């Protein structure tokens, strides 16, 4: 999270996809499902995209998600890069 400006819709989306489910004490379903992180890429990618779409729809209603692209940056180390095309509802 940033020191300020965390209330903007796109920053909220960025913060949401950086949280691992179970990290938030009083909201245990907020964040990305950690069980998907260690799965092989062909299995994990569609599940992570669906999970990310659900996460944004559930926790950031100000944003419409058009497309989510997930790329394995360093697949051996389990690092992923989310490219999210989203529009703030007007």
RABELCOR-V646747 format. One record per helix or strand. SS is the DSSP state (a for helix, b for strand). FROM is the first residue (numbers start at 1). TO is the last residue. If there is no record, write none. Layout:
SS;FROM;TO / SS;FROM;TO
//
This chain:
a;9;16 / b;20;20 / b;32;32 / a;34;36 / a;41;59 / b;63;74 / a;75;77 / b;79;88
//
